Amino acid sequence: MYKFDFGWFMWGVVILIIGILIIRFHMKIADSLASGVSSYNKTKLFGMIVCGLGFLLITNLHTNIILFIMHLILPNKF
């Protein structure tokens, strides 16, 4: 059952902003923390994954996904 939660909404917004900043400054991040030009696309991909996680948290769908996976692993417990 879907239930909106303002706390998860705020955490999702924070994580989404972090993902946007990673995408925006991917060249500087890759130069500083990774191997430079060869990892520009990997850094942008990581930023997109973080943005997707932020959207999941904003909509509070992560709990449904976690419960679905737990039901697949332990069908009689949840």
mmCIF file of the N, C-alpha and C atoms, coordinates in Angstrom:
data_MODEL
# 
_entry.id   MODEL 
# 
loop_
_atom_site.group_PDB 
_atom_site.id 
_atom_site.type_symbol 
_atom_site.label_atom_id 
_atom_site.label_alt_id 
_atom_site.label_comp_id 
_atom_site.label_asym_id 
_atom_site.label_entity_id 
_atom_site.label_seq_id 
_atom_site.pdbx_PDB_ins_code 
_atom_site.Cartn_x 
_atom_site.Cartn_y 
_atom_site.Cartn_z 
_atom_site.occupancy 
_atom_site.B_iso_or_equiv 
_atom_site.pdbx_formal_charge 
_atom_site.auth_seq_id 
_atom_site.auth_comp_id 
_atom_site.auth_asym_id 
_atom_site.auth_atom_id 
_atom_site.pdbx_PDB_model_num 
ATOM 1   N N  . MET A 1 1  ? 0.833  -1.178  0.000   1.00 0.00 ? 1  MET A N  1 
ATOM 2   C CA . MET A 1 1  ? 0.000  0.000   0.000   1.00 0.00 ? 1  MET A CA 1 
ATOM 3   C C  . MET A 1 1  ? 0.878  1.242   0.000   1.00 0.00 ? 1  MET A C  1 
ATOM 4   N N  . TYR A 1 2  ? 0.565  2.187   -0.873  1.00 0.00 ? 2  TYR A N  1 
ATOM 5   C CA . TYR A 1 2  ? 1.367  3.394   -0.989  1.00 0.00 ? 2  TYR A CA 1 
ATOM 6   C C  . TYR A 1 2  ? 1.001  4.384   0.110   1.00 0.00 ? 2  TYR A C  1 
ATOM 7   N N  . LYS A 1 3  ? 2.026  4.959   0.723   1.00 0.00 ? 3  LYS A N  1 
ATOM 8   C CA . LYS A 1 3  ? 1.818  5.967   1.756   1.00 0.00 ? 3  LYS A CA 1 
ATOM 9   C C  . LYS A 1 3  ? 2.877  7.049   1.583   1.00 0.00 ? 3  LYS A C  1 
ATOM 10  N N  . PHE A 1 4  ? 2.439  8.293   1.442   1.00 0.00 ? 4  PHE A N  1 
ATOM 11  C CA . PHE A 1 4  ? 3.377  9.400   1.289   1.00 0.00 ? 4  PHE A CA 1 
ATOM 12  C C  . PHE A 1 4  ? 3.998  9.731   2.635   1.00 0.00 ? 4  PHE A C  1 
ATOM 13  N N  . ASP A 1 5  ? 5.306  9.948   2.620   1.00 0.00 ? 5  ASP A N  1 
ATOM 14  C CA . ASP A 1 5  ? 6.025  10.301  3.840   1.00 0.00 ? 5  ASP A CA 1 
ATOM 15  C C  . ASP A 1 5  ? 6.899  11.511  3.547   1.00 0.00 ? 5  ASP A C  1 
ATOM 16  N N  . PHE A 1 6  ? 6.681  12.591  4.274   1.00 0.00 ? 6  PHE A N  1 
ATOM 17  C CA . PHE A 1 6  ? 7.406  13.838  4.025   1.00 0.00 ? 6  PHE A CA 1 
ATOM 18  C C  . PHE A 1 6  ? 8.898  13.694  4.326   1.00 0.00 ? 6  PHE A C  1 
ATOM 19  N N  . GLY A 1 7  ? 9.255  12.886  5.300   1.00 0.00 ? 7  GLY A N  1 
ATOM 20  C CA . GLY A 1 7  ? 10.668 12.678  5.628   1.00 0.00 ? 7  GLY A CA 1 
ATOM 21  C C  . GLY A 1 7  ? 11.431 12.044  4.477   1.00 0.00 ? 7  GLY A C  1 
ATOM 22  N N  . TRP A 1 8  ? 10.865 10.977  3.883   1.00 0.00 ? 8  TRP A N  1 
ATOM 23  C CA . TRP A 1 8  ? 11.510 10.345  2.735   1.00 0.00 ? 8  TRP A CA 1 
ATOM 24  C C  . TRP A 1 8  ? 11.526 11.281  1.544   1.00 0.00 ? 8  TRP A C  1 
ATOM 25  N N  . PHE A 1 9  ? 10.502 12.134  1.418   1.00 0.00 ? 9  PHE A N  1 
ATOM 26  C CA . PHE A 1 9  ? 10.479 13.122  0.339   1.00 0.00 ? 9  PHE A CA 1 
ATOM 27  C C  . PHE A 1 9  ? 11.664 14.071  0.454   1.00 0.00 ? 9  PHE A C  1 
ATOM 28  N N  . MET A 1 10 ? 11.934 14.550  1.655   1.00 0.00 ? 10 MET A N  1 
ATOM 29  C CA . MET A 1 10 ? 13.056 15.476  1.851   1.00 0.00 ? 10 MET A CA 1 
ATOM 30  C C  . MET A 1 10 ? 14.394 14.787  1.605   1.00 0.00 ? 10 MET A C  1 
ATOM 31  N N  . TRP A 1 11 ? 14.564 13.541  2.097   1.00 0.00 ? 11 TRP A N  1 
ATOM 32  C CA . TRP A 1 11 ? 15.795 12.799  1.826   1.00 0.00 ? 11 TRP A CA 1 
ATOM 33  C C  . TRP A 1 11 ? 15.970 12.569  0.333   1.00 0.00 ? 11 TRP A C  1 
ATOM 34  N N  . GLY A 1 12 ? 14.876 12.298  -0.361  1.00 0.00 ? 12 GLY A N  1 
ATOM 35  C CA . GLY A 1 12 ? 14.938 12.106  -1.808  1.00 0.00 ? 12 GLY A CA 1 
ATOM 36  C C  . GLY A 1 12 ? 15.363 13.365  -2.543  1.00 0.00 ? 12 GLY A C  1 
ATOM 37  N N  . VAL A 1 13 ? 14.875 14.503  -2.093  1.00 0.00 ? 13 VAL A N  1 
ATOM 38  C CA . VAL A 1 13 ? 15.268 15.774  -2.707  1.00 0.00 ? 13 VAL A CA 1 
ATOM 39  C C  . VAL A 1 13 ? 16.756 16.023  -2.489  1.00 0.00 ? 13 VAL A C  1 
ATOM 40  N N  . VAL A 1 14 ? 17.251 15.751  -1.279  1.00 0.00 ? 14 VAL A N  1 
ATOM 41  C CA . VAL A 1 14 ? 18.673 15.936  -0.993  1.00 0.00 ? 14 VAL A CA 1 
ATOM 42  C C  . VAL A 1 14 ? 19.525 15.029  -1.875  1.00 0.00 ? 14 VAL A C  1 
ATOM 43  N N  . ILE A 1 15 ? 19.153 13.764  -1.997  1.00 0.00 ? 15 ILE A N  1 
ATOM 44  C CA . ILE A 1 15 ? 19.911 12.823  -2.824  1.00 0.00 ? 15 ILE A CA 1 
ATOM 45  C C  . ILE A 1 15 ? 19.811 13.197  -4.301  1.00 0.00 ? 15 ILE A C  1 
ATOM 46  N N  . LEU A 1 16 ? 18.667 13.687  -4.738  1.00 0.00 ? 16 LEU A N  1 
ATOM 47  C CA . LEU A 1 16 ? 18.514 14.135  -6.116  1.00 0.00 ? 16 LEU A CA 1 
ATOM 48  C C  . LEU A 1 16 ? 19.420 15.328  -6.405  1.00 0.00 ? 16 LEU A C  1 
ATOM 49  N N  . ILE A 1 17 ? 19.518 16.254  -5.489  1.00 0.00 ? 17 ILE A N  1 
ATOM 50  C CA . ILE A 1 17 ? 20.411 17.407  -5.662  1.00 0.00 ? 17 ILE A CA 1 
ATOM 51  C C  . ILE A 1 17 ? 21.862 16.960  -5.728  1.00 0.00 ? 17 ILE A C  1 
ATOM 52  N N  . ILE A 1 18 ? 22.245 15.988  -4.901  1.00 0.00 ? 18 ILE A N  1 
ATOM 53  C CA . ILE A 1 18 ? 23.611 15.451  -4.950  1.00 0.00 ? 18 ILE A CA 1 
ATOM 54  C C  . ILE A 1 18 ? 23.874 14.816  -6.318  1.00 0.00 ? 18 ILE A C  1 
ATOM 55  N N  . GLY A 1 19 ? 22.914 14.059  -6.834  1.00 0.00 ? 19 GLY A N  1 
ATOM 56  C CA . GLY A 1 19 ? 23.069 13.451  -8.153  1.00 0.00 ? 19 GLY A CA 1 
ATOM 57  C C  . GLY A 1 19 ? 23.197 14.487  -9.252  1.00 0.00 ? 19 GLY A C  1 
ATOM 58  N N  . ILE A 1 20 ? 22.416 15.555  -9.173  1.00 0.00 ? 20 ILE A N  1 
ATOM 59  C CA . ILE A 1 20 ? 22.504 16.623  -10.167 1.00 0.00 ? 20 ILE A CA 1 
ATOM 60  C C  . ILE A 1 20 ? 23.866 17.304  -10.101 1.00 0.00 ? 20 ILE A C  1 
ATOM 61  N N  . LEU A 1 21 ? 24.379 17.513  -8.897  1.00 0.00 ? 21 LEU A N  1 
ATOM 62  C CA . LEU A 1 21 ? 25.698 18.128  -8.756  1.00 0.00 ? 21 LEU A CA 1 
ATOM 63  C C  . LEU A 1 21 ? 26.800 17.211  -9.301  1.00 0.00 ? 21 LEU A C  1 
ATOM 64  N N  . ILE A 1 22 ? 26.644 15.899  -9.113  1.00 0.00 ? 22 ILE A N  1 
ATOM 65  C CA . ILE A 1 22 ? 27.624 14.960  -9.676  1.00 0.00 ? 22 ILE A CA 1 
ATOM 66  C C  . ILE A 1 22 ? 27.607 15.042  -11.195 1.00 0.00 ? 22 ILE A C  1 
ATOM 67  N N  . ILE A 1 23 ? 26.428 15.106  -11.791 1.00 0.00 ? 23 ILE A N  1 
ATOM 68  C CA . ILE A 1 23 ? 26.338 15.201  -13.250 1.00 0.00 ? 23 ILE A CA 1 
ATOM 69  C C  . ILE A 1 23 ? 26.881 16.539  -13.732 1.00 0.00 ? 23 ILE A C  1 
ATOM 70  N N  . ARG A 1 24 ? 26.584 17.597  -13.014 1.00 0.00 ? 24 ARG A N  1 
ATOM 71  C CA . ARG A 1 24 ? 27.031 18.929  -13.418 1.00 0.00 ? 24 ARG A CA 1 
ATOM 72  C C  . ARG A 1 24 ? 28.549 19.062  -13.377 1.00 0.00 ? 24 ARG A C  1 
ATOM 73  N N  . PHE A 1 25 ? 29.191 18.537  -12.348 1.00 0.00 ? 25 PHE A N  1 
ATOM 74  C CA . PHE A 1 25 ? 30.628 18.679  -12.166 1.00 0.00 ? 25 PHE A CA 1 
ATOM 75  C C  . PHE A 1 25 ? 31.358 17.354  -12.379 1.00 0.00 ? 25 PHE A C  1 
ATOM 76  N N  . HIS A 1 26 ? 30.884 16.545  -13.331 1.00 0.00 ? 26 HIS A N  1 
ATOM 77  C CA . HIS A 1 26 ? 31.466 15.216  -13.516 1.00 0.00 ? 26 HIS A CA 1 
ATOM 78  C C  . HIS A 1 26 ? 32.919 15.273  -13.962 1.00 0.00 ? 26 HIS A C  1 
ATOM 79  N N  . MET A 1 27 ? 33.308 16.275  -14.713 1.00 0.00 ? 27 MET A N  1 
ATOM 80  C CA . MET A 1 27 ? 34.697 16.353  -15.175 1.00 0.00 ? 27 MET A CA 1 
ATOM 81  C C  . MET A 1 27 ? 35.657 16.620  -14.028 1.00 0.00 ? 27 MET A C  1 
ATOM 82  N N  . LYS A 1 28 ? 35.296 17.551  -13.161 1.00 0.00 ? 28 LYS A N  1 
ATOM 83  C CA . LYS A 1 28 ? 36.167 17.862  -12.022 1.00 0.00 ? 28 LYS A CA 1 
ATOM 84  C C  . LYS A 1 28 ? 36.235 16.689  -11.045 1.00 0.00 ? 28 LYS A C  1 
ATOM 85  N N  . ILE A 1 29 ? 35.101 16.023  -10.845 1.00 0.00 ? 29 ILE A N  1 
ATOM 86  C CA . ILE A 1 29 ? 35.078 14.869  -9.944  1.00 0.00 ? 29 ILE A CA 1 
ATOM 87  C C  . ILE A 1 29 ? 35.921 13.730  -10.520 1.00 0.00 ? 29 ILE A C  1 
ATOM 88  N N  . ALA A 1 30 ? 35.781 13.487  -11.821 1.00 0.00 ? 30 ALA A N  1 
ATOM 89  C CA . ALA A 1 30 ? 36.545 12.403  -12.447 1.00 0.00 ? 30 ALA A CA 1 
ATOM 90  C C  . ALA A 1 30 ? 38.039 12.716  -12.457 1.00 0.00 ? 30 ALA A C  1 
ATOM 91  N N  . ASP A 1 31 ? 38.391 13.962  -12.671 1.00 0.00 ? 31 ASP A N  1 
ATOM 92  C CA . ASP A 1 31 ? 39.808 14.330  -12.649 1.00 0.00 ? 31 ASP A CA 1 
ATOM 93  C C  . ASP A 1 31 ? 40.396 14.191  -11.256 1.00 0.00 ? 31 ASP A C  1 
ATOM 94  N N  . SER A 1 32 ? 39.612 14.521  -10.236 1.00 0.00 ? 32 SER A N  1 
ATOM 95  C CA . SER A 1 32 ? 40.130 14.506  -8.868  1.00 0.00 ? 32 SER A CA 1 
ATOM 96  C C  . SER A 1 32 ? 40.102 13.122  -8.233  1.00 0.00 ? 32 SER A C  1 
ATOM 97  N N  . LEU A 1 33 ? 39.024 12.375  -8.441  1.00 0.00 ? 33 LEU A N  1 
ATOM 98  C CA . LEU A 1 33 ? 38.836 11.125  -7.710  1.00 0.00 ? 33 LEU A CA 1 
ATOM 99  C C  . LEU A 1 33 ? 39.033 9.864   -8.560  1.00 0.00 ? 33 LEU A C  1 
ATOM 100 N N  . ALA A 1 34 ? 38.912 9.997   -9.867  1.00 0.00 ? 34 ALA A N  1 
ATOM 101 C CA . ALA A 1 34 ? 39.016 8.809   -10.719 1.00 0.00 ? 34 ALA A CA 1 
ATOM 102 C C  . ALA A 1 34 ? 40.220 8.974   -11.655 1.00 0.00 ? 34 ALA A C  1 
ATOM 103 N N  . SER A 1 35 ? 40.204 8.263   -12.756 1.00 0.00 ? 35 SER A N  1 
ATOM 104 C CA . SER A 1 35 ? 41.363 8.258   -13.645 1.00 0.00 ? 35 SER A CA 1 
ATOM 105 C C  . SER A 1 35 ? 41.274 9.286   -14.764 1.00 0.00 ? 35 SER A C  1 
ATOM 106 N N  . GLY A 1 36 ? 40.490 10.307  -14.598 1.00 0.00 ? 36 GLY A N  1 
ATOM 107 C CA . GLY A 1 36 ? 40.450 11.399  -15.565 1.00 0.00 ? 36 GLY A CA 1 
ATOM 108 C C  . GLY A 1 36 ? 39.485 11.167  -16.705 1.00 0.00 ? 36 GLY A C  1 
ATOM 109 N N  . VAL A 1 37 ? 39.957 11.466  -17.935 1.00 0.00 ? 37 VAL A N  1 
ATOM 110 C CA . VAL A 1 37 ? 39.105 11.465  -19.122 1.00 0.00 ? 37 VAL A CA 1 
ATOM 111 C C  . VAL A 1 37 ? 38.442 10.113  -19.359 1.00 0.00 ? 37 VAL A C  1 
ATOM 112 N N  . SER A 1 38 ? 39.123 9.044   -19.036 1.00 0.00 ? 38 SER A N  1 
ATOM 113 C CA . SER A 1 38 ? 38.568 7.717   -19.309 1.00 0.00 ? 38 SER A CA 1 
ATOM 114 C C  . SER A 1 38 ? 37.373 7.382   -18.422 1.00 0.00 ? 38 SER A C  1 
ATOM 115 N N  . SER A 1 39 ? 37.144 8.137   -17.387 1.00 0.00 ? 39 SER A N  1 
ATOM 116 C CA . SER A 1 39 ? 36.033 7.816   -16.487 1.00 0.00 ? 39 SER A CA 1 
ATOM 117 C C  . SER A 1 39 ? 34.971 8.911   -16.435 1.00 0.00 ? 39 SER A C  1 
ATOM 118 N N  . TYR A 1 40 ? 34.950 9.815   -17.425 1.00 0.00 ? 40 TYR A N  1 
ATOM 119 C CA . TYR A 1 40 ? 33.908 10.849  -17.456 1.00 0.00 ? 40 TYR A CA 1 
ATOM 120 C C  . TYR A 1 40 ? 32.514 10.231  -17.567 1.00 0.00 ? 40 TYR A C  1 
ATOM 121 N N  . ASN A 1 41 ? 32.348 9.290   -18.478 1.00 0.00 ? 41 ASN A N  1 
ATOM 122 C CA . ASN A 1 41 ? 31.032 8.671   -18.673 1.00 0.00 ? 41 ASN A CA 1 
ATOM 123 C C  . ASN A 1 41 ? 30.619 7.827   -17.479 1.00 0.00 ? 41 ASN A C  1 
ATOM 124 N N  . LYS A 1 42 ? 31.572 7.170   -16.825 1.00 0.00 ? 42 LYS A N  1 
ATOM 125 C CA . LYS A 1 42 ? 31.250 6.390   -15.631 1.00 0.00 ? 42 LYS A CA 1 
ATOM 126 C C  . LYS A 1 42 ? 30.763 7.296   -14.502 1.00 0.00 ? 42 LYS A C  1 
ATOM 127 N N  . THR A 1 43 ? 31.378 8.475   -14.384 1.00 0.00 ? 43 THR A N  1 
ATOM 128 C CA . THR A 1 43 ? 30.965 9.417   -13.346 1.00 0.00 ? 43 THR A CA 1 
ATOM 129 C C  . THR A 1 43 ? 29.569 9.958   -13.638 1.00 0.00 ? 43 THR A C  1 
ATOM 130 N N  . LYS A 1 44 ? 29.280 10.261  -14.915 1.00 0.00 ? 44 LYS A N  1 
ATOM 131 C CA . LYS A 1 44 ? 27.930 10.697  -15.269 1.00 0.00 ? 44 LYS A CA 1 
ATOM 132 C C  . LYS A 1 44 ? 26.905 9.596   -15.032 1.00 0.00 ? 44 LYS A C  1 
ATOM 133 N N  . LEU A 1 45 ? 27.272 8.349   -15.336 1.00 0.00 ? 45 LEU A N  1 
ATOM 134 C CA . LEU A 1 45 ? 26.369 7.223   -15.086 1.00 0.00 ? 45 LEU A CA 1 
ATOM 135 C C  . LEU A 1 45 ? 26.075 7.089   -13.594 1.00 0.00 ? 45 LEU A C  1 
ATOM 136 N N  . PHE A 1 46 ? 27.112 7.230   -12.760 1.00 0.00 ? 46 PHE A N  1 
ATOM 137 C CA . PHE A 1 46 ? 26.902 7.177   -11.319 1.00 0.00 ? 46 PHE A CA 1 
ATOM 138 C C  . PHE A 1 46 ? 25.957 8.296   -10.872 1.00 0.00 ? 46 PHE A C  1 
ATOM 139 N N  . GLY A 1 47 ? 26.103 9.487   -11.447 1.00 0.00 ? 47 GLY A N  1 
ATOM 140 C CA . GLY A 1 47 ? 25.190 10.587  -11.129 1.00 0.00 ? 47 GLY A CA 1 
ATOM 141 C C  . GLY A 1 47 ? 23.759 10.285  -11.530 1.00 0.00 ? 47 GLY A C  1 
ATOM 142 N N  . MET A 1 48 ? 23.573 9.627   -12.676 1.00 0.00 ? 48 MET A N  1 
ATOM 143 C CA . MET A 1 48 ? 22.221 9.261   -13.113 1.00 0.00 ? 48 MET A CA 1 
ATOM 144 C C  . MET A 1 48 ? 21.610 8.203   -12.198 1.00 0.00 ? 48 MET A C  1 
ATOM 145 N N  . ILE A 1 49 ? 22.430 7.269   -11.739 1.00 0.00 ? 49 ILE A N  1 
ATOM 146 C CA . ILE A 1 49 ? 21.939 6.253   -10.804 1.00 0.00 ? 49 ILE A CA 1 
ATOM 147 C C  . ILE A 1 49 ? 21.515 6.902   -9.492  1.00 0.00 ? 49 ILE A C  1 
ATOM 148 N N  . VAL A 1 50 ? 22.304 7.871   -9.015  1.00 0.00 ? 50 VAL A N  1 
ATOM 149 C CA . VAL A 1 50 ? 21.951 8.580   -7.782  1.00 0.00 ? 50 VAL A CA 1 
ATOM 150 C C  . VAL A 1 50 ? 20.659 9.362   -7.977  1.00 0.00 ? 50 VAL A C  1 
ATOM 151 N N  . CYS A 1 51 ? 20.460 9.979   -9.150  1.00 0.00 ? 51 CYS A N  1 
ATOM 152 C CA . CYS A 1 51 ? 19.206 10.687  -9.424  1.00 0.00 ? 51 CYS A CA 1 
ATOM 153 C C  . CYS A 1 51 ? 18.020 9.728   -9.430  1.00 0.00 ? 51 CYS A C  1 
ATOM 154 N N  . GLY A 1 52 ? 18.201 8.547   -10.001 1.00 0.00 ? 52 GLY A N  1 
ATOM 155 C CA . GLY A 1 52 ? 17.129 7.549   -9.992  1.00 0.00 ? 52 GLY A CA 1 
ATOM 156 C C  . GLY A 1 52 ? 16.776 7.114   -8.583  1.00 0.00 ? 52 GLY A C  1 
ATOM 157 N N  . LEU A 1 53 ? 17.795 6.929   -7.748  1.00 0.00 ? 53 LEU A N  1 
ATOM 158 C CA . LEU A 1 53 ? 17.542 6.596   -6.347  1.00 0.00 ? 53 LEU A CA 1 
ATOM 159 C C  . LEU A 1 53 ? 16.804 7.728   -5.645  1.00 0.00 ? 53 LEU A C  1 
ATOM 160 N N  . GLY A 1 54 ? 17.168 8.958   -5.961  1.00 0.00 ? 54 GLY A N  1 
ATOM 161 C CA . GLY A 1 54 ? 16.464 10.110  -5.386  1.00 0.00 ? 54 GLY A CA 1 
ATOM 162 C C  . GLY A 1 54 ? 14.994 10.133  -5.772  1.00 0.00 ? 54 GLY A C  1 
ATOM 163 N N  . PHE A 1 55 ? 14.699 9.822   -7.041  1.00 0.00 ? 55 PHE A N  1 
ATOM 164 C CA . PHE A 1 55 ? 13.298 9.764   -7.474  1.00 0.00 ? 55 PHE A CA 1 
ATOM 165 C C  . PHE A 1 55 ? 12.539 8.647   -6.767  1.00 0.00 ? 55 PHE A C  1 
ATOM 166 N N  . LEU A 1 56 ? 13.191 7.509   -6.565  1.00 0.00 ? 56 LEU A N  1 
ATOM 167 C CA . LEU A 1 56 ? 12.536 6.426   -5.830  1.00 0.00 ? 56 LEU A CA 1 
ATOM 168 C C  . LEU A 1 56 ? 12.213 6.850   -4.398  1.00 0.00 ? 56 LEU A C  1 
ATOM 169 N N  . LEU A 1 57 ? 13.124 7.563   -3.764  1.00 0.00 ? 57 LEU A N  1 
ATOM 170 C CA . LEU A 1 57 ? 12.877 8.003   -2.391  1.00 0.00 ? 57 LEU A CA 1 
ATOM 171 C C  . LEU A 1 57 ? 11.810 9.087   -2.339  1.00 0.00 ? 57 LEU A C  1 
ATOM 172 N N  . ILE A 1 58 ? 11.799 9.990   -3.324  1.00 0.00 ? 58 ILE A N  1 
ATOM 173 C CA . ILE A 1 58 ? 10.782 11.049  -3.344  1.00 0.00 ? 58 ILE A CA 1 
ATOM 174 C C  . ILE A 1 58 ? 9.385  10.443  -3.436  1.00 0.00 ? 58 ILE A C  1 
ATOM 175 N N  . THR A 1 59 ? 9.224  9.447   -4.280  1.00 0.00 ? 59 THR A N  1 
ATOM 176 C CA . THR A 1 59 ? 7.899  8.842   -4.452  1.00 0.00 ? 59 THR A CA 1 
ATOM 177 C C  . THR A 1 59 ? 7.597  7.759   -3.424  1.00 0.00 ? 59 THR A C  1 
ATOM 178 N N  . ASN A 1 60 ? 8.581  7.440   -2.582  1.00 0.00 ? 60 ASN A N  1 
ATOM 179 C CA . ASN A 1 60 ? 8.439  6.447   -1.520  1.00 0.00 ? 60 ASN A CA 1 
ATOM 180 C C  . ASN A 1 60 ? 8.144  5.056   -2.076  1.00 0.00 ? 60 ASN A C  1 
ATOM 181 N N  . LEU A 1 61 ? 8.684  4.763   -3.244  1.00 0.00 ? 61 LEU A N  1 
ATOM 182 C CA . LEU A 1 61 ? 8.497  3.447   -3.846  1.00 0.00 ? 61 LEU A CA 1 
ATOM 183 C C  . LEU A 1 61 ? 9.579  2.456   -3.430  1.00 0.00 ? 61 LEU A C  1 
ATOM 184 N N  . HIS A 1 62 ? 10.621 2.941   -2.778  1.00 0.00 ? 62 HIS A N  1 
ATOM 185 C CA . HIS A 1 62 ? 11.708 2.046   -2.384  1.00 0.00 ? 62 HIS A CA 1 
ATOM 186 C C  . HIS A 1 62 ? 11.237 1.003   -1.376  1.00 0.00 ? 62 HIS A C  1 
ATOM 187 N N  . THR A 1 63 ? 10.280 1.345   -0.522  1.00 0.00 ? 63 THR A N  1 
ATOM 188 C CA . THR A 1 63 ? 9.788  0.367   0.450   1.00 0.00 ? 63 THR A CA 1 
ATOM 189 C C  . THR A 1 63 ? 9.052  -0.773  -0.242  1.00 0.00 ? 63 THR A C  1 
ATOM 190 N N  . ASN A 1 64 ? 8.282  -0.445  -1.292  1.00 0.00 ? 64 ASN A N  1 
ATOM 191 C CA . ASN A 1 64 ? 7.582  -1.494  -2.036  1.00 0.00 ? 64 ASN A CA 1 
ATOM 192 C C  . ASN A 1 64 ? 8.567  -2.417  -2.748  1.00 0.00 ? 64 ASN A C  1 
ATOM 193 N N  . ILE A 1 65 ? 9.629  -1.855  -3.293  1.00 0.00 ? 65 ILE A N  1 
ATOM 194 C CA . ILE A 1 65 ? 10.638 -2.667  -3.980  1.00 0.00 ? 65 ILE A CA 1 
ATOM 195 C C  . ILE A 1 65 ? 11.354 -3.575  -2.989  1.00 0.00 ? 65 ILE A C  1 
ATOM 196 N N  . ILE A 1 66 ? 11.721 -3.030  -1.835  1.00 0.00 ? 66 ILE A N  1 
ATOM 197 C CA . ILE A 1 66 ? 12.397 -3.832  -0.814  1.00 0.00 ? 66 ILE A CA 1 
ATOM 198 C C  . ILE A 1 66 ? 11.490 -4.948  -0.309  1.00 0.00 ? 66 ILE A C  1 
ATOM 199 N N  . LEU A 1 67 ? 10.216 -4.648  -0.061  1.00 0.00 ? 67 LEU A N  1 
ATOM 200 C CA . LEU A 1 67 ? 9.282  -5.684  0.386   1.00 0.00 ? 67 LEU A CA 1 
ATOM 201 C C  . LEU A 1 67 ? 9.066  -6.755  -0.679  1.00 0.00 ? 67 LEU A C  1 
ATOM 202 N N  . PHE A 1 68 ? 9.050  -6.357  -1.959  1.00 0.00 ? 68 PHE A N  1 
ATOM 203 C CA . PHE A 1 68 ? 8.900  -7.331  -3.042  1.00 0.00 ? 68 PHE A CA 1 
ATOM 204 C C  . PHE A 1 68 ? 10.098 -8.280  -3.084  1.00 0.00 ? 68 PHE A C  1 
ATOM 205 N N  . ILE A 1 69 ? 11.294 -7.733  -2.951  1.00 0.00 ? 69 ILE A N  1 
ATOM 206 C CA . ILE A 1 69 ? 12.496 -8.571  -2.954  1.00 0.00 ? 69 ILE A CA 1 
ATOM 207 C C  . ILE A 1 69 ? 12.509 -9.485  -1.737  1.00 0.00 ? 69 ILE A C  1 
ATOM 208 N N  . MET A 1 70 ? 12.150 -8.962  -0.578  1.00 0.00 ? 70 MET A N  1 
ATOM 209 C CA . MET A 1 70 ? 12.110 -9.795  0.628   1.00 0.00 ? 70 MET A CA 1 
ATOM 210 C C  . MET A 1 70 ? 11.059 -10.889 0.507   1.00 0.00 ? 70 MET A C  1 
ATOM 211 N N  . HIS A 1 71 ? 9.941  -10.593 -0.160  1.00 0.00 ? 71 HIS A N  1 
ATOM 212 C CA . HIS A 1 71 ? 8.911  -11.615 -0.366  1.00 0.00 ? 71 HIS A CA 1 
ATOM 213 C C  . HIS A 1 71 ? 9.412  -12.709 -1.310  1.00 0.00 ? 71 HIS A C  1 
ATOM 214 N N  . LEU A 1 72 ? 10.239 -12.346 -2.280  1.00 0.00 ? 72 LEU A N  1 
ATOM 215 C CA . LEU A 1 72 ? 10.813 -13.348 -3.169  1.00 0.00 ? 72 LEU A CA 1 
ATOM 216 C C  . LEU A 1 72 ? 11.791 -14.249 -2.420  1.00 0.00 ? 72 LEU A C  1 
ATOM 217 N N  . ILE A 1 73 ? 12.554 -13.657 -1.494  1.00 0.00 ? 73 ILE A N  1 
ATOM 218 C CA . ILE A 1 73 ? 13.552 -14.432 -0.760  1.00 0.00 ? 73 ILE A CA 1 
ATOM 219 C C  . ILE A 1 73 ? 12.895 -15.266 0.348   1.00 0.00 ? 73 ILE A C  1 
ATOM 220 N N  . LEU A 1 74 ? 12.036 -14.647 1.117   1.00 0.00 ? 74 LEU A N  1 
ATOM 221 C CA . LEU A 1 74 ? 11.371 -15.311 2.243   1.00 0.00 ? 74 LEU A CA 1 
ATOM 222 C C  . LEU A 1 74 ? 9.845  -15.197 2.075   1.00 0.00 ? 74 LEU A C  1 
ATOM 223 N N  . PRO A 1 75 ? 9.226  -16.062 1.287   1.00 0.00 ? 75 PRO A N  1 
ATOM 224 C CA . PRO A 1 75 ? 7.805  -15.867 0.930   1.00 0.00 ? 75 PRO A CA 1 
ATOM 225 C C  . PRO A 1 75 ? 6.834  -15.990 2.105   1.00 0.00 ? 75 PRO A C  1 
ATOM 226 N N  . ASN A 1 76 ? 7.150  -16.720 3.140   1.00 0.00 ? 76 ASN A N  1 
ATOM 227 C CA . ASN A 1 76 ? 6.200  -16.923 4.224   1.00 0.00 ? 76 ASN A CA 1 
ATOM 228 C C  . ASN A 1 76 ? 6.380  -15.947 5.380   1.00 0.00 ? 76 ASN A C  1 
ATOM 229 N N  . LYS A 1 77 ? 7.403  -15.107 5.313   1.00 0.00 ? 77 LYS A N  1 
ATOM 230 C CA . LYS A 1 77 ? 7.695  -14.214 6.439   1.00 0.00 ? 77 LYS A CA 1 
ATOM 231 C C  . LYS A 1 77 ? 7.063  -12.840 6.281   1.00 0.00 ? 77 LYS A C  1 
ATOM 232 N N  . PHE A 1 78 ? 6.862  -12.369 5.042   1.00 0.00 ? 78 PHE A N  1 
ATOM 233 C CA . PHE A 1 78 ? 6.373  -11.003 4.853   1.00 0.00 ? 78 PHE A CA 1 
ATOM 234 C C  . PHE A 1 78 ? 5.028  -10.999 4.190   1.00 0.00 ? 78 PHE A C  1 
# 
